[in-house]
Amino acid sequence: MELGCRYWDSLRSAAARLSGAWSVVGKVLAGWRAGEVVGTRQASAQFLMWASHVHLRAGRLTAARSYAERSCRVLKLGVPGSNEQHTGGVLGVRCVRQLGSVAMWQGDWAVAERLLLEAKECAARSCGGDPIELASSYNQLGILYKFVSRFDDAADAYEKARERLTAARFEDHPMMAAVLHNLGGLAFSRGDYASGQVVAERSVRLRATFRRAGEPEIAADKAALGALLAQQGRLDEAARDFEIAMETYARLFGGNHPEWAVNANNLAVVEARRGNHARAEQLLNQALAVKEKALGPDTVDVATTLINLVDLHLLTGRMQQAKVLWEKAEAIAHRQTSPEHPINRAVSERRSKFTGL
């Protein structure tokens, strides 16, 4: 079964705060298009980038990319991904980095890498080597490289991010917590769960120095730590961390929040490993319903939970039901992602189960 833990802190922490703001964004966008919102190019680009974040968190990838591209055009950065030299300063770096992040979520790996490398070079060239912007760019590159299983490149990018923060004496900065969080994710992907637990716990402790218990960033760290504990067989501890995260998201955003569903999915995996199949199925169905409503039925997050339902149905001998769910997951994966995407690999690994059915 697939744990839905996503070590993409730069997206999670910002998006959790933006996810409830869509009605406001829609009204301001309407005014912006009508010419009612007047401001500098920088203000317009900042707003467009913010709108891109909201769309991305809601799973509307095409819209997220469109707004990110528009933010770059407003700053007259040229065509992102071209050979033009970008000189948009800090905001320009952030706009290009956002566009690279969206491309990553779309599975457009080559474009994502080119954009994120541009953002990194621009941070070094036009931001005076700002350690936060450089570290943020290296961190995002690390996320991309981990996602496409280039683990050595990911480790190098994360370490460069950490080096720049340490050299600038930003060991206690929120970006350092993000980098440590993502290093835990890299260890998770490599199967080095004990080492991942060490850095994940450091991230939890650091984050607690500038975030209060019950905030979404703390919940994200708890969820990440829970995934590492689950893979070490420490199921009770993992379940507790997932439950804390679920309680946090339910309290802050209601029980229909996508992050609540991600953690419900993960708790279901733990329950299945405990042998609590009925409880696991209940949680997966709840997670699926929330994801379909909040993100849409044709998203990668939905496919992840469908795959877990497939595994649960296979485990309990319900082959025909499993095949129907697998076909849905396969269709989503093929429409939404590249062949190299992890969800496509998960679908392919289960194809042989249904031969002859």
C-alpha positions as CSV (number, residue, x, y, z in Angstrom):
1,M,0.0,0.0,0.0
2,E,1.1,3.5,-0.8
3,L,1.8,6.1,1.9
4,G,0.7,9.5,0.7
5,C,3.3,11.4,2.5
6,R,4.7,14.3,0.4
7,Y,7.9,15.9,1.5
8,W,7.3,19.1,-0.5
9,D,7.4,21.6,2.4
10,S,7.6,24.8,0.3
11,L,4.2,23.9,-1.2
12,R,2.5,22.4,1.9
13,S,3.2,25.3,4.3
14,A,2.1,28.0,2.0
15,A,-0.8,26.2,0.5
16,A,-2.3,25.2,3.8
17,R,-2.9,28.9,4.5
18,L,-4.1,29.7,1.0
19,S,-6.6,26.9,0.6
20,G,-9.4,28.6,2.3
21,A,-9.0,31.9,0.4
22,W,-10.3,30.9,-3.1
23,S,-13.4,33.1,-3.0
24,V,-11.3,36.1,-2.2
25,V,-8.9,35.3,-5.0
26,G,-11.7,34.9,-7.5
27,K,-13.2,38.3,-6.6
28,V,-9.8,40.1,-6.9
29,L,-8.9,38.3,-10.1
30,A,-12.2,39.5,-11.6
31,G,-11.3,43.0,-10.6
32,W,-7.8,42.7,-11.8
33,R,-9.0,41.6,-15.3
34,A,-11.5,44.4,-15.4
35,G,-8.7,46.9,-14.6
36,E,-10.1,47.8,-11.2
37,V,-7.0,46.7,-9.3
38,V,-4.3,49.2,-10.1
39,G,-0.7,48.8,-8.9
40,T,2.9,48.3,-10.0
41,R,4.0,45.4,-12.2
42,Q,5.5,43.9,-9.0
43,A,2.2,43.9,-7.2
44,S,0.4,42.4,-10.2
45,A,3.1,39.7,-10.5
46,Q,2.9,38.9,-6.8
47,F,-0.8,38.5,-7.0
48,L,-0.7,36.3,-10.0
49,M,1.9,34.1,-8.4
50,W,-0.3,33.9,-5.3
51,A,-3.2,32.8,-7.5
52,S,-1.0,30.2,-9.0
53,H,-0.3,28.8,-5.5
54,V,-4.0,28.6,-4.8
55,H,-4.8,26.8,-8.0
56,L,-1.9,24.4,-7.5
57,R,-3.0,23.5,-4.1
58,A,-6.5,22.9,-5.4
59,G,-5.1,20.5,-8.1
60,R,-6.0,22.9,-11.0
61,L,-2.6,22.5,-12.6
62,T,-3.4,24.1,-16.0
63,A,-4.7,27.2,-14.3
64,A,-1.7,27.2,-11.9
65,R,0.6,27.1,-14.8
66,S,-1.2,29.9,-16.7
67,Y,-1.1,32.3,-13.7
68,A,2.6,31.5,-13.1
69,E,3.4,32.2,-16.7
70,R,1.5,35.4,-16.6
71,S,3.4,36.5,-13.4
72,C,6.6,36.0,-15.4
73,R,5.3,38.0,-18.4
74,V,4.1,40.8,-16.2
75,L,7.7,41.2,-14.9
76,K,8.9,41.0,-18.6
77,L,11.1,38.0,-17.8
78,G,10.8,36.8,-21.4
79,V,9.8,33.2,-22.0
80,P,10.7,31.1,-19.0
81,G,12.9,28.2,-20.1
82,S,14.4,30.2,-23.0
83,N,18.0,31.5,-23.1
84,E,17.1,35.0,-22.1
85,Q,18.7,36.4,-19.0
86,H,16.2,37.0,-16.2
87,T,16.7,40.1,-14.1
88,G,13.5,40.3,-12.1
89,G,15.1,40.4,-8.7
90,V,13.8,38.4,-5.8
91,L,10.2,38.4,-7.1
92,G,11.4,37.3,-10.5
93,V,13.2,34.4,-8.9
94,R,10.1,33.4,-7.0
95,C,7.9,33.6,-10.1
96,V,10.2,31.4,-12.2
97,R,10.5,29.0,-9.3
98,Q,6.7,28.8,-8.9
99,L,6.4,28.0,-12.6
100,G,9.0,25.3,-12.3
101,S,7.1,23.8,-9.3
102,V,3.9,23.7,-11.3
103,A,5.7,22.0,-14.2
104,M,7.1,19.4,-11.7
105,W,3.5,18.6,-10.5
106,Q,2.5,18.2,-14.1
107,G,5.2,15.6,-14.6
108,D,7.0,17.9,-17.1
109,W,10.4,17.0,-15.7
110,A,12.7,18.5,-18.2
111,V,10.9,21.9,-18.2
112,A,10.7,21.9,-14.4
113,E,14.5,21.3,-14.1
114,R,15.3,24.0,-16.6
115,L,13.1,26.5,-14.8
116,L,14.4,25.7,-11.4
117,L,18.0,25.9,-12.5
118,E,17.2,29.3,-14.0
119,A,15.7,30.4,-10.7
120,K,18.8,29.2,-8.9
121,E,21.1,31.0,-11.3
122,C,19.0,34.2,-11.2
123,A,19.1,34.1,-7.3
124,A,22.9,34.0,-7.5
125,R,23.2,36.6,-10.2
126,S,20.5,39.2,-9.5
127,C,19.7,38.8,-5.8
128,G,23.2,39.3,-4.5
129,G,23.5,35.7,-3.5
130,D,20.6,36.0,-1.1
131,P,21.0,32.9,1.1
132,I,17.2,32.4,1.5
133,E,16.5,32.6,-2.2
134,L,19.4,30.4,-3.1
135,A,18.5,27.8,-0.4
136,S,14.8,27.9,-1.6
137,S,15.9,27.3,-5.1
138,Y,18.2,24.4,-4.2
139,N,15.5,23.0,-1.9
140,Q,13.0,23.0,-4.8
141,L,15.5,21.3,-7.1
142,G,16.0,18.7,-4.4
143,I,12.3,18.0,-4.4
144,L,12.2,17.6,-8.1
145,Y,15.3,15.3,-8.2
146,K,13.9,13.2,-5.4
147,F,10.5,12.9,-7.1
148,V,12.2,11.5,-10.3
149,S,14.4,9.2,-8.2
150,R,17.7,11.1,-8.9
151,F,18.5,10.6,-5.2
152,D,22.2,11.6,-5.4
153,D,21.3,14.9,-7.2
154,A,18.6,15.5,-4.6
155,A,21.0,15.0,-1.7
156,D,23.5,17.4,-3.3
157,A,20.8,20.1,-3.8
158,Y,19.5,19.7,-0.2
159,E,23.1,19.8,1.2
160,K,23.8,23.0,-0.8
161,A,20.7,24.6,0.6
162,R,21.8,23.6,4.1
163,E,25.3,24.9,3.5
164,R,24.1,28.3,2.4
165,L,21.8,28.7,5.4
166,T,24.5,27.6,7.8
167,A,27.1,29.9,6.3
168,A,24.6,32.8,6.7
169,R,23.9,31.7,10.3
170,F,20.3,30.9,9.5
171,E,20.4,27.5,11.3
172,D,17.2,28.4,13.1
173,H,15.4,29.8,10.0
174,P,12.1,28.3,8.8
175,M,13.8,27.4,5.5
176,M,16.3,25.2,7.5
177,A,13.3,23.3,8.9
178,A,12.0,22.9,5.4
179,V,15.3,21.5,4.2
180,L,15.5,19.1,7.1
181,H,12.0,18.0,6.5
182,N,12.8,17.2,2.9
183,L,16.0,15.4,3.8
184,G,13.8,13.2,5.9
185,G,11.7,12.6,2.8
186,L,14.8,11.7,0.7
187,A,15.8,9.2,3.3
188,F,12.3,7.8,3.2
189,S,12.5,7.3,-0.6
190,R,15.9,5.6,-0.2
191,G,14.5,3.2,2.4
192,D,16.8,4.7,5.0
193,Y,14.1,5.1,7.6
194,A,16.2,5.3,10.7
195,S,18.4,8.2,9.3
196,G,15.2,9.9,8.0
197,Q,13.7,9.7,11.4
198,V,16.7,11.6,12.9
199,V,16.5,14.5,10.6
200,A,12.7,14.6,10.6
201,E,12.8,14.8,14.4
202,R,15.2,17.7,14.1
203,S,12.8,19.4,11.8
204,V,10.0,18.9,14.3
205,R,12.1,20.4,17.1
206,L,13.2,23.3,15.1
207,R,9.8,24.1,13.7
208,A,8.4,24.1,17.3
209,T,10.7,27.0,18.1
210,F,8.8,29.4,15.8
211,R,5.4,27.6,15.3
212,R,2.9,26.8,17.9
213,A,1.5,23.3,18.4
214,G,-1.6,22.8,16.3
215,E,-0.4,24.9,13.3
216,P,-0.4,23.2,9.8
217,E,3.4,23.2,9.5
218,I,3.7,21.2,12.7
219,A,1.0,18.9,11.4
220,A,3.0,18.4,8.2
221,D,6.1,17.5,10.1
222,K,4.2,15.1,12.3
223,A,2.7,13.4,9.2
224,A,6.2,13.1,7.7
225,L,7.6,11.6,10.9
226,G,4.7,9.2,11.0
227,A,5.5,7.8,7.6
228,L,9.1,7.1,8.6
229,L,7.9,5.4,11.8
230,A,5.4,3.3,9.9
231,Q,8.1,2.0,7.7
232,Q,10.0,0.9,10.7
233,G,7.0,-1.1,12.1
234,R,6.4,1.5,14.8
235,L,2.7,1.5,13.9
236,D,1.3,2.9,17.2
237,E,3.6,5.9,17.1
238,A,2.9,6.4,13.4
239,A,-0.9,6.2,14.0
240,R,-0.6,8.8,16.7
241,D,1.2,11.2,14.5
242,F,-1.3,10.8,11.6
243,E,-4.2,11.3,14.0
244,I,-2.6,14.5,15.4
245,A,-2.2,15.8,11.8
246,M,-5.8,14.9,11.0
247,E,-7.1,16.6,14.1
248,T,-5.1,19.7,13.3
249,Y,-6.4,20.0,9.7
250,A,-10.0,19.2,10.8
251,R,-9.9,21.9,13.5
252,L,-8.3,24.5,11.2
253,F,-10.0,23.8,7.9
254,G,-12.7,21.2,8.5
255,G,-12.9,17.6,7.7
256,N,-13.0,18.2,4.0
257,H,-9.5,19.5,3.6
258,P,-7.1,17.6,1.2
259,E,-4.4,17.4,3.8
260,W,-6.9,15.7,6.2
261,A,-7.5,13.2,3.4
262,V,-3.7,12.6,2.9
263,N,-3.3,11.7,6.5
264,A,-6.5,9.6,6.6
265,N,-5.0,7.7,3.6
266,N,-1.8,7.1,5.6
267,L,-3.6,6.1,8.8
268,A,-5.5,3.6,6.7
269,V,-2.2,2.0,5.5
270,V,-1.2,1.6,9.2
271,E,-4.6,0.1,10.1
272,A,-4.3,-2.4,7.2
273,R,-0.9,-3.4,8.5
274,R,-2.4,-3.9,11.9
275,G,-5.0,-6.2,10.3
276,N,-7.9,-3.7,10.9
277,H,-9.2,-4.1,7.3
278,A,-12.7,-2.7,8.0
279,R,-11.2,0.5,9.6
280,A,-8.7,0.8,6.8
281,E,-11.4,0.6,4.2
282,Q,-13.6,3.2,6.0
283,L,-10.7,5.6,6.1
284,L,-9.7,5.1,2.5
285,N,-13.3,5.7,1.4
286,Q,-13.5,8.9,3.4
287,A,-10.2,10.1,2.0
288,L,-11.3,9.3,-1.5
289,A,-14.5,11.2,-1.1
290,V,-12.7,14.3,0.3
291,K,-10.1,14.3,-2.4
292,E,-12.6,13.9,-5.2
293,K,-14.6,16.8,-3.8
294,A,-11.7,19.1,-2.9
295,L,-9.3,18.4,-5.8
296,G,-11.5,16.8,-8.4
297,P,-11.9,13.2,-9.5
298,D,-9.1,13.2,-12.0
299,T,-6.0,14.0,-9.8
300,V,-2.9,12.2,-8.8
301,D,-3.9,12.3,-5.1
302,V,-7.1,10.5,-5.9
303,A,-5.2,7.8,-7.8
304,T,-3.0,7.2,-4.8
305,T,-6.0,6.4,-2.6
306,L,-7.5,4.3,-5.4
307,I,-4.3,2.2,-5.5
308,N,-4.6,1.7,-1.8
309,L,-8.2,0.5,-2.1
310,V,-7.0,-1.8,-4.9
311,D,-4.4,-3.3,-2.5
312,L,-7.0,-3.7,0.3
313,H,-9.5,-5.4,-2.1
314,L,-6.7,-7.7,-3.3
315,L,-5.8,-8.5,0.3
316,T,-9.4,-9.4,1.1
317,G,-10.0,-11.4,-2.0
318,R,-12.3,-9.0,-3.9
319,M,-10.6,-9.3,-7.3
320,Q,-13.3,-7.8,-9.5
321,Q,-13.8,-4.7,-7.3
322,A,-10.0,-4.3,-7.2
323,K,-9.8,-4.4,-11.0
324,V,-12.5,-1.6,-11.4
325,L,-10.6,0.6,-9.0
326,W,-7.2,-0.2,-10.7
327,E,-8.6,0.8,-14.1
328,K,-9.8,4.1,-12.6
329,A,-6.3,4.8,-11.2
330,E,-4.7,3.7,-14.4
331,A,-6.8,6.2,-16.4
332,I,-6.0,9.0,-14.1
333,A,-2.3,8.2,-14.1
334,H,-2.1,8.1,-17.9
335,R,-4.1,11.4,-18.3
336,Q,-2.3,13.4,-15.7
337,T,1.3,12.2,-15.5
338,S,4.3,11.1,-17.4
339,P,5.3,7.4,-17.7
340,E,8.1,8.1,-15.1
341,H,5.7,9.5,-12.5
342,P,5.6,7.3,-9.3
343,I,1.9,6.8,-9.6
344,N,2.3,5.3,-13.1
345,R,4.9,3.0,-11.6
346,A,2.5,2.0,-8.9
347,V,-0.2,1.2,-11.4
348,S,2.2,-0.8,-13.6
349,E,3.4,-2.9,-10.7
350,R,-0.2,-4.1,-10.1
351,R,-1.1,-4.8,-13.7
352,S,-0.2,-8.5,-13.6
353,K,-2.7,-9.1,-10.8
354,F,-5.5,-8.7,-13.3
355,T,-4.3,-10.7,-16.2
356,G,-7.1,-12.9,-17.5
357,L,-9.8,-11.1,-15.5
